[in-house]
Amino acid sequence: MKEKILALLKTKFPGVDEATLIRIAEKKATGVTDESQLQTIADGVGFQDVLNSYGDFRANGAGASAVANYEKKHGLKDGKPIETTTTTTTQQQTATEQQPDMAKIIADAVANAVKPLSDKLTQFETEKAQATRQEQILAKAKEYGIPESQAKRYAVPEDADLDAYFKDAKQELVDAGFAGVKTPETGGDTKTETEAIASMISEGTKEIVESKK
């Protein structure tokens, strides 16, 4: 079951470290015997689960490494000074006074370990949101009979109400002389309106070309 869940997760999260997905698959596969549940299980795994799995793994490694380096640098073992014949009370006190915050060392190590994946997930979500917004813009423009090629030229603000925006855009086209296009209030057949706009643009272009001969 683990391998099948892993395959579904690889498809859902392309580019994510396989070791991270394996840990999630192992955890989710525990006690699962019905293959019909696999897709539901995979669908239930979100970005936060991936981030948590990656973070736990890196935190354990980074935390242990940070502690080991810290103890080596300051002559400690299990947080206590190592007794040697050359260590004096004054040296021990000085080392203790100069010791940085252990919690901060571990926190910094964990943050540095998790940051690459966190940035990647943030970028993925941003790109997905932008693609969804563009699809909504083109769909709404189509409702108002505005061709996709024309709709792509509009710089639609992120917080704009699409109905209001394209209602105004449609009215501007009508006011500009696209007589075959009905106003937003009267509605009309989308295909007819689109063809009318295209025809008006074609005729206008033809007139300009003829005038320059």
MDAnalysis code that builds the backbone (N, CA, C; Angstrom):
import MDAnalysis as mda
import numpy as np

u = mda.Universe.empty(639, n_residues=213, atom_resindex=np.repeat(np.arange(213), 3), trajectory=True)
u.add_TopologyAttr("name", ["N", "CA", "C"] * 213)
u.add_TopologyAttr("resid", np.arange(1, 214))
u.add_TopologyAttr("resname", ["MET", "LYS", "GLU", "LYS", "ILE", "LEU", "ALA", "LEU", "LEU", "LYS", "THR", "LYS", "PHE", "PRO", "GLY", "VAL", "ASP", "GLU", "ALA", "THR", "LEU", "ILE", "ARG", "ILE", "ALA", "GLU", "LYS", "LYS", "ALA", "THR", "GLY", "VAL", "THR", "ASP", "GLU", "SER", "GLN", "LEU", "GLN", "THR", "ILE", "ALA", "ASP", "GLY", "VAL", "GLY", "PHE", "GLN", "ASP", "VAL", "LEU", "ASN", "SER", "TYR", "GLY", "ASP", "PHE", "ARG", "ALA", "ASN", "GLY", "ALA", "GLY", "ALA", "SER", "ALA", "VAL", "ALA", "ASN", "TYR", "GLU", "LYS", "LYS", "HIS", "GLY", "LEU", "LYS", "ASP", "GLY", "LYS", "PRO", "ILE", "GLU", "THR", "THR", "THR", "THR", "THR", "THR", "THR", "GLN", "GLN", "GLN", "THR", "ALA", "THR", "GLU", "GLN", "GLN", "PRO", "ASP", "MET", "ALA", "LYS", "ILE", "ILE", "ALA", "ASP", "ALA", "VAL", "ALA", "ASN", "ALA", "VAL", "LYS", "PRO", "LEU", "SER", "ASP", "LYS", "LEU", "THR", "GLN", "PHE", "GLU", "THR", "GLU", "LYS", "ALA", "GLN", "ALA", "THR", "ARG", "GLN", "GLU", "GLN", "ILE", "LEU", "ALA", "LYS", "ALA", "LYS", "GLU", "TYR", "GLY", "ILE", "PRO", "GLU", "SER", "GLN", "ALA", "LYS", "ARG", "TYR", "ALA", "VAL", "PRO", "GLU", "ASP", "ALA", "ASP", "LEU", "ASP", "ALA", "TYR", "PHE", "LYS", "ASP", "ALA", "LYS", "GLN", "GLU", "LEU", "VAL", "ASP", "ALA", "GLY", "PHE", "ALA", "GLY", "VAL", "LYS", "THR", "PRO", "GLU", "THR", "GLY", "GLY", "ASP", "THR", "LYS", "THR", "GLU", "THR", "GLU", "ALA", "ILE", "ALA", "SER", "MET", "ILE", "SER", "GLU", "GLY", "THR", "LYS", "GLU", "ILE", "VAL", "GLU", "SER", "LYS", "LYS"])
u.atoms.positions = np.array([
    [0.827, -1.200, 0.000],
    [0.000, 0.000, 0.000],
    [0.868, 1.260, 0.000],
    [2.010, 1.150, 0.670],
    [2.894, 2.315, 0.764],
    [3.334, 2.779, -0.615],
    [3.717, 1.832, -1.474],
    [4.210, 2.180, -2.807],
    [3.112, 2.827, -3.651],
    [1.881, 2.362, -3.495],
    [0.779, 2.919, -4.273],
    [0.434, 4.325, -3.796],
    [0.468, 4.519, -2.487],
    [0.229, 5.860, -1.949],
    [1.348, 6.792, -2.383],
    [2.576, 6.280, -2.366],
    [3.736, 7.082, -2.784],
    [3.582, 7.535, -4.234],
    [3.117, 6.636, -5.091],
    [2.938, 6.980, -6.512],
    [1.918, 8.107, -6.672],
    [0.839, 8.044, -5.888],
    [-0.182, 9.093, -5.949],
    [0.367, 10.422, -5.445],
    [1.187, 10.371, -4.394],
    [1.763, 11.596, -3.831],
    [2.765, 12.227, -4.792],
    [3.524, 11.391, -5.507],
    [4.488, 11.925, -6.486],
    [3.764, 12.692, -7.587],
    [2.603, 12.180, -7.972],
    [1.816, 12.856, -9.005],
    [1.237, 14.167, -8.482],
    [0.820, 14.154, -7.224],
    [0.192, 15.339, -6.632],
    [1.206, 16.421, -6.302],
    [2.427, 16.010, -5.895],
    [3.450, 16.982, -5.494],
    [4.713, 16.799, -6.333],
    [4.665, 17.146, -7.616],
    [5.856, 16.990, -8.474],
    [7.000, 17.868, -7.997],
    [8.203, 17.296, -7.955],
    [9.376, 18.070, -7.570],
    [9.714, 18.009, -6.094],
    [8.801, 17.477, -5.270],
    [9.069, 17.372, -3.833],
    [10.011, 16.202, -3.574],
    [10.931, 16.374, -2.650],
    [11.914, 15.355, -2.304],
    [11.228, 14.011, -2.039],
    [11.691, 12.952, -2.718],
    [11.054, 11.635, -2.603],
    [11.110, 11.099, -1.178],
    [12.219, 11.356, -0.486],
    [12.343, 10.858, 0.887],
    [11.236, 11.416, 1.775],
    [10.866, 12.677, 1.528],
    [9.793, 13.300, 2.298],
    [8.467, 12.602, 2.021],
    [8.194, 12.327, 0.742],
    [6.939, 11.666, 0.375],
    [6.901, 10.224, 0.869],
    [8.055, 9.559, 0.913],
    [8.112, 8.178, 1.418],
    [7.699, 8.139, 2.884],
    [8.189, 9.111, 3.668],
    [7.827, 9.141, 5.095],
    [6.321, 9.332, 5.271],
    [5.737, 10.189, 4.432],
    [4.291, 10.407, 4.516],
    [3.546, 9.140, 4.108],
    [3.991, 8.503, 3.019],
    [3.334, 7.285, 2.528],
    [3.385, 6.173, 3.573],
    [4.527, 6.018, 4.240],
    [4.663, 4.983, 5.274],
    [3.673, 5.223, 6.412],
    [3.545, 6.484, 6.784],
    [2.644, 6.819, 7.883],
    [1.182, 6.595, 7.489],
    [0.818, 7.022, 6.266],
    [-0.567, 6.908, 5.820],
    [-0.960, 5.463, 5.500],
    [0.018, 4.624, 5.162],
    [-0.283, 3.246, 4.768],
    [-0.547, 2.333, 5.963],
    [-0.209, 2.791, 7.146],
    [-0.377, 1.966, 8.344],
    [-1.839, 1.558, 8.541],
    [-2.085, 0.272, 8.566],
    [-3.421, -0.249, 8.825],
    [-4.373, -0.218, 7.646],
    [-3.911, 0.248, 6.479],
    [-4.786, 0.331, 5.304],
    [-4.737, -0.988, 4.523],
    [-5.911, -1.564, 4.258],
    [-5.983, -2.827, 3.513],
    [-6.864, -2.718, 2.270],
    [-7.659, -1.671, 2.205],
    [-8.589, -1.491, 1.084],
    [-8.012, -0.491, 0.081],
    [-7.723, -0.951, -1.131],
    [-7.124, -0.083, -2.150],
    [-8.054, 1.049, -2.571],
    [-9.343, 0.865, -2.377],
    [-10.289, 1.915, -2.771],
    [-10.133, 3.167, -1.911],
    [-9.430, 3.032, -0.788],
    [-9.231, 4.172, 0.106],
    [-8.001, 4.998, -0.273],
    [-7.158, 4.463, -1.143],
    [-5.869, 5.103, -1.423],
    [-6.003, 6.509, -1.993],
    [-6.897, 6.695, -2.968],
    [-7.046, 8.020, -3.582],
    [-7.539, 9.038, -2.560],
    [-8.475, 8.596, -1.705],
    [-8.992, 9.491, -0.667],
    [-7.882, 9.887, 0.297],
    [-7.032, 8.911, 0.637],
    [-5.908, 9.185, 1.540],
    [-4.956, 10.193, 0.908],
    [-4.629, 9.990, -0.364],
    [-3.712, 10.907, -1.065],
    [-4.313, 12.301, -1.182],
    [-5.623, 12.365, -1.455],
    [-6.291, 13.663, -1.574],
    [-6.264, 14.424, -0.254],
    [-6.226, 13.675, 0.839],
    [-6.237, 14.312, 2.154],
    [-4.892, 14.868, 2.591],
    [-3.841, 14.572, 1.838],
    [-2.502, 15.086, 2.165],
    [-2.342, 16.472, 1.551],
    [-2.040, 17.471, 2.387],
    [-1.890, 18.839, 1.900],
    [-0.458, 19.322, 1.972],
    [-0.245, 20.567, 1.547],
    [1.090, 21.158, 1.569],
    [1.658, 21.192, 2.992],
    [0.783, 21.433, 3.966],
    [1.255, 21.518, 5.346],
    [1.799, 20.177, 5.820],
    [1.179, 19.080, 5.381],
    [1.678, 17.750, 5.751],
    [3.077, 17.519, 5.179],
    [3.275, 17.955, 3.932],
    [4.594, 17.806, 3.298],
    [5.631, 18.632, 4.045],
    [5.258, 19.866, 4.356],
    [6.180, 20.759, 5.055],
    [6.526, 20.220, 6.439],
    [5.515, 19.695, 7.145],
    [5.749, 19.155, 8.486],
    [6.675, 17.945, 8.440],
    [6.447, 17.056, 7.472],
    [7.284, 15.861, 7.345],
    [8.727, 16.237, 7.056],
    [8.889, 17.155, 6.112],
    [10.243, 17.606, 5.755],
    [10.892, 18.316, 6.944],
    [10.096, 19.143, 7.624],
    [10.625, 19.898, 8.754],
    [11.061, 19.002, 9.901],
    [10.243, 17.973, 10.208],
    [10.598, 17.054, 11.293],
    [11.905, 16.331, 10.993],
    [12.038, 15.877, 9.737],
    [13.244, 15.151, 9.344],
    [14.484, 16.035, 9.441],
    [14.394, 17.235, 8.844],
    [15.537, 18.136, 8.852],
    [15.818, 18.661, 10.258],
    [14.746, 18.847, 11.044],
    [14.924, 19.367, 12.398],
    [15.715, 18.391, 13.260],
    [15.393, 17.108, 13.130],
    [16.113, 16.104, 13.914],
    [17.595, 16.097, 13.562],
    [17.871, 16.098, 12.248],
    [19.269, 16.082, 11.809],
    [19.987, 17.370, 12.126],
    [19.321, 18.500, 11.816],
    [19.950, 19.801, 12.046],
    [20.136, 20.066, 13.533],
    [19.133, 19.669, 14.328],
    [19.230, 19.892, 15.767],
    [20.377, 19.109, 16.381],
    [20.493, 17.834, 16.010],
    [21.569, 17.001, 16.549],
    [22.932, 17.531, 16.127],
    [23.029, 17.956, 14.869],
    [24.298, 18.492, 14.365],
    [24.675, 19.778, 15.077],
    [23.676, 20.637, 15.291],
    [23.939, 21.909, 15.959],
    [24.415, 21.689, 17.392],
    [23.774, 20.753, 18.082],
    [24.172, 20.463, 19.467],
    [25.583, 19.896, 19.516],
    [25.887, 18.961, 18.599],
    [27.216, 18.341, 18.574],
    [28.301, 19.382, 18.315],
    [28.062, 20.259, 17.346],
    [29.050, 21.298, 17.035],
    [29.227, 22.268, 18.192],
    [28.115, 22.591, 18.822],
    [28.153, 23.508, 19.957],
    [28.968, 22.919, 21.105],
    [28.697, 21.644, 21.428],
    [29.410, 21.007, 22.537],
    [30.895, 20.856, 22.220],
    [31.203, 20.535, 20.972],
    [32.604, 20.390, 20.574],
    [33.346, 21.716, 20.704],
    [32.690, 22.785, 20.267],
    [33.321, 24.105, 20.298],
    [33.594, 24.572, 21.718],
    [32.679, 24.267, 22.625],
    [32.798, 24.762, 23.996],
    [33.260, 23.699, 24.996],
    [33.707, 22.553, 24.490],
    [34.230, 21.525, 25.383],
    [33.196, 20.960, 26.327],
    [32.009, 20.672, 25.797],
    [30.923, 20.164, 26.634],
    [30.543, 18.743, 26.238],
    [29.905, 18.043, 27.153],
    [29.359, 16.716, 26.905],
    [28.051, 16.621, 27.659],
    [26.953, 16.412, 26.907],
    [25.626, 16.402, 27.513],
    [25.351, 17.708, 28.240],
    [25.868, 18.800, 27.697],
    [25.613, 20.117, 28.263],
    [26.492, 20.494, 29.440],
    [27.438, 19.615, 29.807],
    [28.305, 19.889, 30.955],
    [29.761, 19.959, 30.511],
    [30.571, 20.791, 31.186],
    [31.995, 20.902, 30.832],
    [32.710, 19.563, 30.988],
    [33.602, 19.243, 30.038],
    [34.405, 18.023, 30.118],
    [35.574, 18.280, 31.060],
    [35.728, 17.400, 32.067],
    [36.797, 17.569, 33.054],
    [38.138, 17.154, 32.460],
    [39.099, 18.039, 32.471],
    [40.467, 17.726, 32.049],
    [41.430, 18.336, 33.044],
    [42.659, 17.874, 32.983],
    [43.659, 18.371, 33.938],
    [44.027, 19.814, 33.667],
    [43.743, 20.299, 32.447],
    [44.134, 21.667, 32.103],
    [42.989, 22.656, 32.257],
    [41.790, 22.152, 32.566],
    [40.642, 23.043, 32.702],
    [40.617, 23.650, 34.095],
    [40.518, 24.941, 34.147],
    [40.488, 25.648, 35.432],
    [39.087, 26.174, 35.686],
    [38.834, 26.516, 36.925],
    [37.519, 27.050, 37.284],
    [37.234, 28.340, 36.532],
    [38.252, 29.157, 36.373],
    [38.088, 30.430, 35.661],
    [37.713, 30.193, 34.207],
    [38.370, 29.204, 33.559],
    [38.078, 28.899, 32.164],
    [36.647, 28.383, 32.007],
    [36.211, 27.569, 32.960],
    [34.856, 27.039, 32.913],
    [33.838, 28.162, 33.048],
    [34.090, 29.089, 33.942],
    [33.176, 30.206, 34.141],
    [33.112, 31.084, 32.895],
    [34.283, 31.317, 32.280],
    [34.335, 32.140, 31.067],
    [33.567, 31.481, 29.931],
    [33.754, 30.172, 29.777],
    [33.059, 29.437, 28.718],
    [31.551, 29.489, 28.923],
    [31.133, 29.372, 30.201],
    [29.705, 29.412, 30.518],
    [29.113, 30.773, 30.189],
    [29.856, 31.826, 30.520],
    [29.379, 33.181, 30.267],
    [29.258, 33.468, 28.774],
    [30.112, 32.828, 27.967],
    [30.127, 33.094, 26.536],
    [29.192, 32.173, 25.745],
    [28.561, 31.231, 26.437],
    [27.697, 30.276, 25.749],
    [26.459, 30.986, 25.182],
    [26.203, 30.849, 23.886],
    [24.994, 31.439, 23.307],
    [23.769, 30.604, 23.680],
    [22.610, 31.097, 23.385],
    [21.358, 30.412, 23.702],
    [21.235, 29.126, 22.875],
    [21.217, 27.972, 23.557],
    [21.125, 26.683, 22.872],
    [19.833, 26.573, 22.060],
    [18.729, 27.075, 22.610],
    [17.448, 27.001, 21.908],
    [17.502, 27.776, 20.597],
    [18.192, 28.911, 20.620],
    [18.297, 29.733, 19.409],
    [19.126, 29.022, 18.337],
    [20.199, 28.348, 18.769],
    [21.043, 27.620, 17.818],
    [20.223, 26.557, 17.090],
    [19.442, 25.801, 17.853],
    [18.623, 24.742, 17.262],
    [17.538, 25.332, 16.366],
    [16.889, 26.407, 16.835],
    [15.824, 27.038, 16.055],
    [16.352, 27.561, 14.724],
    [17.537, 28.180, 14.760],
    [18.137, 28.706, 13.527],
    [18.481, 27.575, 12.557],
    [18.996, 26.473, 13.102],
    [19.361, 25.336, 12.254],
    [18.127, 24.733, 11.587],
    [17.041, 24.618, 12.346],
    [15.796, 24.069, 11.802],
    [15.221, 24.993, 10.728],
    [15.233, 26.306, 11.012],
    [14.693, 27.279, 10.056],
    [15.447, 27.225, 8.732],
    [16.770, 27.132, 8.816],
    [17.587, 27.072, 7.598],
    [17.343, 25.780, 6.819],
    [17.056, 24.697, 7.546],
    [16.831, 23.406, 6.891],
    [15.486, 23.366, 6.165],
    [14.466, 23.989, 6.752],
    [13.111, 23.928, 6.205],
    [12.866, 24.977, 5.117],
    [13.600, 26.077, 5.155],
    [13.336, 27.214, 4.264],
    [13.275, 26.862, 2.773],
    [14.198, 26.054, 2.224],
    [14.136, 25.764, 0.778],
    [12.810, 25.163, 0.335],
    [12.301, 24.174, 1.091],
    [11.033, 23.550, 0.713],
    [9.874, 24.514, 0.921],
    [9.936, 25.292, 2.002],
    [8.878, 26.263, 2.273],
    [8.766, 27.267, 1.138],
    [9.909, 27.750, 0.655],
    [9.919, 28.707, -0.461],
    [9.350, 28.076, -1.728],
    [9.698, 26.806, -1.954],
    [9.237, 26.111, -3.158],
    [7.723, 25.923, -3.138],
    [7.179, 25.557, -1.980],
    [5.738, 25.375, -1.855],
    [5.002, 26.697, -2.023],
    [5.580, 27.770, -1.473],
    [4.968, 29.092, -1.606],
    [4.902, 29.504, -3.071],
    [5.995, 29.263, -3.798],
    [6.035, 29.596, -5.228],
    [4.996, 28.780, -6.004],
    [4.882, 27.498, -5.670],
    [3.928, 26.616, -6.344],
    [2.494, 27.107, -6.139],
    [2.161, 27.487, -4.898],
    [0.816, 27.954, -4.589],
    [0.520, 29.282, -5.281],
    [1.540, 30.160, -5.354],
    [1.363, 31.456, -6.015],
    [1.073, 31.276, -7.497],
    [1.856, 30.409, -8.155],
    [1.660, 30.163, -9.587],
    [0.290, 29.535, -9.856],
    [-0.130, 28.653, -8.963],
    [-1.430, 28.010, -9.129],
    [-2.555, 29.034, -8.996],
    [-2.423, 29.956, -8.032],
    [-3.436, 30.988, -7.824],
    [-3.516, 31.928, -9.026],
    [-2.353, 32.272, -9.592],
    [-2.323, 33.157, -10.757],
    [-2.998, 32.506, -11.962],
    [-2.752, 31.210, -12.153],
    [-3.360, 30.490, -13.275],
    [-4.880, 30.433, -13.123],
    [-5.336, 30.204, -11.895],
    [-6.770, 30.152, -11.624],
    [-7.420, 31.502, -11.894],
    [-6.760, 32.581, -11.475],
    [-7.280, 33.934, -11.694],
    [-7.401, 34.236, -13.191],
    [-6.388, 33.831, -13.971],
    [-6.422, 34.070, -15.416],
    [-7.572, 33.316, -16.071],
    [-7.818, 32.091, -15.618],
    [-8.930, 31.307, -16.158],
    [-10.264, 31.990, -15.861],
    [-10.393, 32.551, -14.658],
    [-11.618, 33.251, -14.274],
    [-11.825, 34.495, -15.138],
    [-10.727, 35.211, -15.418],
    [-10.800, 36.427, -16.233],
    [-11.285, 36.097, -17.647],
    [-10.683, 35.076, -18.257],
    [-11.054, 34.712, -19.625],
    [-12.495, 34.202, -19.701],
    [-12.905, 33.457, -18.678],
    [-14.274, 32.934, -18.658],
    [-15.287, 34.071, -18.540],
    [-14.986, 35.037, -17.682],
    [-15.903, 36.162, -17.494],
    [-15.961, 37.038, -18.746],
    [-14.811, 37.237, -19.398],
    [-14.785, 38.022, -20.633],
    [-15.651, 37.349, -21.700],
    [-15.579, 36.029, -21.757],
    [-16.370, 35.282, -22.732],
    [-17.862, 35.474, -22.488],
    [-18.256, 35.535, -21.205],
    [-19.664, 35.748, -20.871],
    [-20.179, 37.059, -21.463],
    [-19.292, 38.043, -21.521],
    [-19.682, 39.351, -22.044],
    [-19.376, 39.496, -23.536],
    [-19.054, 38.393, -24.191],
    [-18.846, 38.428, -25.627],
    [-17.544, 39.046, -26.067],
    [-16.571, 39.134, -25.163],
    [-15.272, 39.714, -25.492],
    [-14.314, 38.585, -25.862],
    [-13.714, 38.620, -27.056],
    [-12.808, 37.546, -27.493],
    [-11.625, 37.367, -26.542],
    [-11.128, 36.142, -26.468],
    [-9.998, 35.847, -25.580],
    [-8.775, 36.686, -25.928],
    [-8.533, 36.876, -27.228],
    [-7.372, 37.666, -27.647],
    [-7.457, 39.098, -27.137],
    [-8.684, 39.625, -27.077],
    [-8.882, 40.985, -26.569],
    [-8.803, 40.999, -25.049],
    [-9.365, 39.980, -24.408],
    [-9.388, 39.923, -22.944],
    [-7.983, 39.871, -22.361],
    [-7.063, 39.190, -23.055],
    [-5.692, 39.062, -22.558],
    [-4.950, 40.395, -22.538],
    [-5.478, 41.383, -23.262],
    [-4.815, 42.685, -23.306],
    [-5.168, 43.559, -22.104],
    [-6.228, 43.189, -21.407],
    [-6.645, 43.978, -20.252],
    [-5.771, 43.667, -19.038],
    [-5.331, 44.718, -18.352],
    [-4.568, 44.545, -17.110],
    [-5.562, 44.592, -15.957],
    [-6.173, 43.464, -15.679],
    [-7.220, 43.408, -14.663],
    [-6.599, 43.393, -13.265],
    [-6.932, 44.367, -12.399],
    [-6.391, 44.390, -11.030],
    [-6.765, 43.116, -10.281],
    [-5.902, 42.687, -9.369],
    [-6.137, 41.433, -8.641],
    [-7.414, 41.473, -7.809],
    [-7.757, 42.667, -7.301],
    [-8.931, 42.755, -6.430],
    [-10.178, 43.236, -7.176],
    [-10.117, 43.283, -8.513],
    [-11.244, 43.801, -9.297],
    [-12.416, 42.821, -9.310],
    [-13.629, 43.366, -9.263],
    [-14.830, 42.558, -9.442],
    [-14.968, 42.294, -10.943],
    [-14.851, 41.046, -11.351],
    [-14.809, 40.724, -12.775],
    [-16.099, 41.073, -13.506],
    [-17.236, 40.899, -12.850],
    [-18.503, 41.261, -13.487],
    [-18.534, 42.749, -13.814],
    [-18.208, 43.568, -12.819],
    [-18.228, 45.016, -13.015],
    [-17.180, 45.443, -14.038],
    [-16.005, 44.818, -13.964],
    [-14.901, 45.202, -14.853],
    [-15.257, 44.949, -16.316],
    [-15.742, 43.747, -16.622],
    [-16.024, 43.420, -18.015],
    [-17.350, 44.004, -18.502],
    [-18.211, 44.357, -17.575],
    [-19.417, 45.083, -17.967],
    [-19.015, 46.453, -18.508],
    [-18.089, 47.121, -17.796],
    [-17.587, 48.421, -18.254],
    [-16.805, 48.281, -19.560],
    [-15.984, 47.213, -19.650],
    [-15.191, 46.998, -20.860],
    [-16.103, 46.782, -22.065],
    [-17.168, 46.020, -21.862],
    [-18.128, 45.762, -22.933],
    [-18.791, 47.057, -23.381],
    [-19.156, 47.893, -22.403],
    [-19.807, 49.155, -22.728],
    [-18.872, 50.070, -23.513],
    [-17.580, 50.051, -23.161],
    [-16.601, 50.866, -23.876],
    [-16.512, 50.440, -25.343],
    [-16.578, 49.134, -25.586],
    [-16.546, 48.642, -26.960],
    [-17.776, 49.102, -27.735],
    [-18.929, 49.074, -27.073],
    [-20.163, 49.521, -27.710],
    [-20.082, 51.012, -28.015],
    [-19.610, 51.791, -27.024],
    [-19.487, 53.240, -27.202],
    [-18.483, 53.590, -28.296],
    [-17.488, 52.702, -28.503],
    [-16.461, 52.972, -29.506],
    [-16.950, 52.703, -30.926],
    [-18.172, 52.207, -31.041],
    [-18.728, 52.031, -32.375],
    [-18.969, 50.606, -32.804],
    [-18.847, 49.672, -31.891],
    [-19.130, 48.284, -32.247],
    [-20.642, 48.080, -32.168],
    [-21.322, 48.570, -33.192],
    [-22.785, 48.625, -33.187],
    [-23.436, 47.257, -33.103],
    [-22.766, 46.244, -33.583],
    [-23.360, 44.913, -33.586],
    [-23.332, 44.230, -32.241],
    [-22.724, 44.889, -31.250],
    [-22.613, 44.288, -29.923],
    [-23.652, 44.891, -29.005],
    [-24.461, 44.056, -28.368],
    [-25.484, 44.559, -27.458],
    [-24.844, 45.032, -26.163],
    [-25.509, 45.950, -25.483],
    [-24.973, 46.473, -24.231],
    [-25.057, 45.408, -23.159],
    [-24.265, 45.536, -22.093],
    [-24.282, 44.536, -21.019],
    [-25.656, 44.355, -20.413],
    [-26.478, 45.433, -20.379],
    [-27.791, 45.327, -19.759],
    [-28.742, 44.460, -20.580],
    [-28.615, 44.511, -21.901],
    [-29.557, 43.773, -22.742],
    [-29.137, 42.347, -22.982],
    [-27.852, 42.018, -22.747],
    [-27.371, 40.657, -22.935],
    [-27.340, 40.294, -24.396],
    [-27.481, 39.025, -24.718],
    [-27.471, 38.607, -26.113],
    [-26.660, 37.356, -26.289],
    [-26.705, 36.811, -27.468],
    [-25.968, 35.587, -27.757],
    [-24.475, 35.854, -27.796],
    [-23.692, 35.105, -27.017],
    [-22.245, 35.318, -26.906],
    [-21.550, 35.155, -28.243],
    [-21.925, 34.126, -29.002],
    [-21.272, 33.874, -30.279],
    [-21.510, 35.026, -31.243],
    [-22.772, 35.532, -31.292],
    [-23.105, 36.636, -32.189],
    [-22.320, 37.883, -31.828],
    [-22.234, 38.175, -30.537],
    [-21.518, 39.363, -30.082],
    [-20.038, 39.267, -30.414],
    [-19.457, 38.107, -30.206],
    [-18.033, 37.912, -30.498],
    [-17.751, 38.108, -31.979],
    [-18.616, 37.537, -32.810],
    [-18.434, 37.678, -34.250],
    [-18.583, 39.128, -34.680],
    [-19.485, 39.863, -34.024],
    [-19.699, 41.266, -34.364],
    [-18.468, 42.098, -34.047],
    [-17.862, 41.828, -32.876],
    [-16.654, 42.555, -32.487],
    [-15.533, 42.278, -33.470],
    [-15.351, 40.996, -33.801],
    [-14.288, 40.621, -34.726],
    [-14.500, 41.273, -36.087],
    [-15.769, 41.334, -36.524],
    [-16.081, 41.931, -37.817],
    [-15.773, 43.419, -37.835],
    [-16.132, 44.112, -36.744],
    [-15.882, 45.548, -36.662],
    [-14.390, 45.843, -36.667],
    [-13.618, 45.030, -35.934],
    [-12.168, 45.224, -35.900],
    [-11.582, 45.022, -37.292],
    [-12.065, 43.994, -37.993],
    [-11.570, 43.696, -39.335],
    [-11.883, 44.829, -40.300],
    [-13.111, 45.343, -40.222],
    [-13.515, 46.427, -41.110],
    [-12.712, 47.696, -40.835],
    [-12.489, 47.973, -39.536],
    [-11.722, 49.166, -39.178],
    [-10.301, 49.080, -39.696],
    [-9.712, 47.894, -39.577],
    [-8.342, 47.691, -40.065],
    [-8.280, 47.864, -41.579],
    [-9.293, 47.343, -42.271],
    [-9.338, 47.438, -43.732],
    [-9.418, 48.890, -44.181],
    [-10.225, 49.694, -43.477],
    [-10.373, 51.106, -43.828],
    [-9.050, 51.847, -43.685],
    [-8.304, 51.525, -42.615],
    [-7.017, 52.182, -42.383],
    [-6.042, 51.839, -43.501],
    [-6.020, 50.573, -43.896],
    [-5.120, 50.131, -44.968],
    [-5.465, 50.823, -46.284],
    [-6.769, 50.906, -46.596],
    [-7.219, 51.525, -47.846],
    [-6.869, 53.004, -47.888],
    [-6.962, 53.675, -46.729],
    [-6.686, 55.117, -46.689],
    [-5.223, 55.438, -46.921],
    [-4.340, 54.453, -46.710],
    [-2.900, 54.678, -46.862],
    [-2.392, 54.331, -48.253],
    [-3.257, 53.807, -49.107],
    [-2.821, 53.446, -50.466],
    [-2.628, 54.701, -51.331],
])
